[in-house]
Amino acid sequence: MIDRRKTTARAQDRRKRNRRASPRWVLDFEVRLQWETQSTTCRGYEIGAGGLSLTCERPLPSEAEITVEYRLDSDSPLVSVKGSVRHVEGARVGIEFLNLGMKDRLALLDYCEKLNIV
């Protein structure tokens, strides 16, 4: 693994590359979020083993820990996981999974690979 701090690549060049630890797939799916005493339903548009991106009509607290429930399609079971709000830009939100179990992680990867989503 290359130590980026020791390379001569400029910061601007590094930002152009995908910096995620795991790949994400573009997919339209249902997401429910709960934090404190509030909850809302949103639409996911990108998902991977490390987190997901969604659009949400309600403002979400930045850096807050939340409960995320998602279902990839109507036949898939509902998956519940703790998450952290990492990025908020208007209605677009990025959430990092904090405790996605191995069974759910493998089911997610298997589902996306069968769809041949790139």
C-alpha positions as CSV (number, residue, x, y, z in Angstrom):
1,M,0.0,0.0,0.0
2,I,1.3,3.4,-0.9
3,D,1.6,6.1,1.7
4,R,-0.1,9.1,0.1
5,R,1.7,11.5,2.4
6,K,5.0,10.5,0.8
7,T,3.9,10.7,-2.8
8,T,4.4,13.7,-5.1
9,A,0.8,13.7,-6.2
10,R,-1.0,17.0,-5.6
11,A,-4.0,17.2,-3.2
12,Q,-6.2,18.2,-6.1
13,D,-5.3,15.0,-8.0
14,R,-6.0,12.8,-5.0
15,R,-9.5,14.4,-4.6
16,K,-10.4,13.3,-8.1
17,R,-9.9,9.7,-7.2
18,N,-12.4,7.6,-5.3
19,R,-11.2,7.6,-1.7
20,R,-13.7,5.1,-0.3
21,A,-12.4,2.0,1.4
22,S,-15.1,-0.1,-0.3
23,P,-16.9,0.4,-3.6
24,R,-20.4,1.7,-3.9
25,W,-23.1,0.7,-6.3
26,V,-25.8,2.9,-7.8
27,L,-29.2,1.6,-6.7
28,D,-32.6,3.0,-5.8
29,F,-33.8,1.6,-2.5
30,E,-35.8,2.4,0.6
31,V,-34.1,3.8,3.8
32,R,-35.6,4.7,7.2
33,L,-33.6,6.7,9.7
34,Q,-34.1,7.2,13.4
35,W,-32.2,9.5,15.8
36,E,-33.1,10.8,19.2
37,T,-37.0,10.9,19.1
38,Q,-37.2,11.6,15.4
39,S,-37.5,9.3,12.3
40,T,-37.9,9.8,8.6
41,T,-38.1,7.8,5.4
42,C,-35.6,8.5,2.6
43,R,-34.5,7.2,-0.8
44,G,-31.1,5.6,-1.1
45,Y,-29.2,6.1,-4.4
46,E,-25.8,4.5,-3.7
47,I,-24.7,1.7,-1.3
48,G,-21.6,-0.3,-0.4
49,A,-20.3,-2.3,2.5
50,G,-19.0,0.9,4.2
51,G,-22.1,3.1,3.9
52,L,-24.7,4.6,1.7
53,S,-25.8,7.9,0.1
54,L,-29.4,9.0,0.2
55,T,-31.7,11.9,-0.5
56,C,-33.8,13.1,2.4
57,E,-36.4,15.9,2.7
58,R,-35.8,16.4,6.4
59,P,-32.6,18.0,7.6
60,L,-30.3,15.5,9.4
61,P,-27.8,16.4,12.2
62,S,-24.2,16.3,10.9
63,E,-21.9,13.8,12.6
64,A,-24.8,12.3,14.6
65,E,-25.1,8.6,15.3
66,I,-28.4,7.2,13.9
67,T,-30.2,4.0,13.3
68,V,-30.4,3.1,9.6
69,E,-32.8,0.5,8.2
70,Y,-32.7,-0.3,4.5
71,R,-34.3,-2.7,2.1
72,L,-32.7,-3.3,-1.3
73,D,-35.9,-4.5,-2.9
74,S,-39.4,-5.6,-1.8
75,D,-38.2,-9.2,-1.5
76,S,-35.1,-8.4,0.6
77,P,-35.2,-8.5,4.4
78,L,-35.0,-5.2,6.3
79,V,-31.4,-4.6,7.5
80,S,-30.9,-2.5,10.7
81,V,-27.5,-0.9,11.4
82,K,-26.0,1.9,13.3
83,G,-24.6,4.7,11.2
84,S,-22.9,8.1,11.4
85,V,-23.9,11.1,9.3
86,R,-20.6,12.0,7.5
87,H,-21.7,14.4,4.8
88,V,-24.7,16.7,4.3
89,E,-25.2,18.8,1.3
90,G,-28.8,20.0,1.0
91,A,-31.0,16.9,0.6
92,R,-28.0,14.7,-0.2
93,V,-26.6,12.8,2.8
94,G,-23.7,10.3,3.2
95,I,-23.8,7.8,6.0
96,E,-21.0,5.5,7.2
97,F,-22.0,2.1,8.7
98,L,-20.7,1.6,12.2
99,N,-21.7,-2.0,12.8
100,L,-22.8,-3.8,9.6
101,G,-22.6,-7.5,10.4
102,M,-20.7,-9.9,8.2
103,K,-23.9,-11.7,7.2
104,D,-25.6,-8.4,6.1
105,R,-22.3,-7.2,4.4
106,L,-22.0,-10.4,2.4
107,A,-25.7,-10.3,1.4
108,L,-25.3,-6.8,0.2
109,L,-22.3,-7.5,-1.9
110,D,-23.9,-10.7,-3.3
111,Y,-27.1,-8.7,-4.2
112,C,-25.1,-5.9,-6.0
113,E,-22.8,-8.3,-7.8
114,K,-25.7,-10.4,-9.2
115,L,-27.2,-7.2,-10.7
116,N,-23.9,-6.5,-12.4
117,I,-24.0,-2.9,-11.1
118,V,-20.8,-0.9,-11.7
